[in-house]
Amino acid sequence: MADEITLTIPRDPEFRRVASYVVGGLAARLNLTIESLEDIQLALDALLARVEGPVGEITLRMIVHEDA
C-alpha cells in the first residue's frame, strides 16, 4: 500500500515555499540523503517554474510506495 500526500496551494509564487517544506518533511520522514532531497527540490522547482500566472491553484500529489 502507498502513502499519498496531496497539497493544493495558490499559484502565487510566495506559496511555493510551502510545497518545498512539505517535500523536505517527506524526505526527512523517509530518511533520504541530502543529495536525493536536492534532486527532488530541483525537480519541484522546475515543475513550479512552468506554472503560468498568479491566479488559480496548483495541486501536487506525492505517492510513496513501500518498495520505492
Contacts in CASP RR format, 6 or more apart in sequence:
PFRMAT RR
TARGET T0000
AUTHOR 0000-0000-0000
METHOD contacts of the structure
MODEL  1
MADEITLTIPRDPEFRRVASYVVGGLAARLNLTIESLEDIQLALDALLAR
VEGPVGEITLRMIVHEDA
1 66 0 8 1.000
2 63 0 8 1.000
2 64 0 8 1.000
2 65 0 8 1.000
2 66 0 8 1.000
3 63 0 8 1.000
3 64 0 8 1.000
4 61 0 8 1.000
4 62 0 8 1.000
4 63 0 8 1.000
4 64 0 8 1.000
5 22 0 8 1.000
5 26 0 8 1.000
5 61 0 8 1.000
5 62 0 8 1.000
5 63 0 8 1.000
5 64 0 8 1.000
6 59 0 8 1.000
6 60 0 8 1.000
6 61 0 8 1.000
6 62 0 8 1.000
7 18 0 8 1.000
7 19 0 8 1.000
7 22 0 8 1.000
7 59 0 8 1.000
7 60 0 8 1.000
7 61 0 8 1.000
7 62 0 8 1.000
8 57 0 8 1.000
8 58 0 8 1.000
8 59 0 8 1.000
8 60 0 8 1.000
9 15 0 8 1.000
9 16 0 8 1.000
9 18 0 8 1.000
9 19 0 8 1.000
9 57 0 8 1.000
9 58 0 8 1.000
9 60 0 8 1.000
10 54 0 8 1.000
10 56 0 8 1.000
10 57 0 8 1.000
10 58 0 8 1.000
11 51 0 8 1.000
11 53 0 8 1.000
11 54 0 8 1.000
11 55 0 8 1.000
11 56 0 8 1.000
11 57 0 8 1.000
11 58 0 8 1.000
12 54 0 8 1.000
13 54 0 8 1.000
16 48 0 8 1.000
19 44 0 8 1.000
19 48 0 8 1.000
19 58 0 8 1.000
19 60 0 8 1.000
20 41 0 8 1.000
20 44 0 8 1.000
20 45 0 8 1.000
22 60 0 8 1.000
22 62 0 8 1.000
23 37 0 8 1.000
23 40 0 8 1.000
23 41 0 8 1.000
23 44 0 8 1.000
23 62 0 8 1.000
24 37 0 8 1.000
24 40 0 8 1.000
24 41 0 8 1.000
26 62 0 8 1.000
26 64 0 8 1.000
27 36 0 8 1.000
27 37 0 8 1.000
27 40 0 8 1.000
30 64 0 8 1.000
32 40 0 8 1.000
44 60 0 8 1.000
48 58 0 8 1.000
51 58 0 8 1.000
END
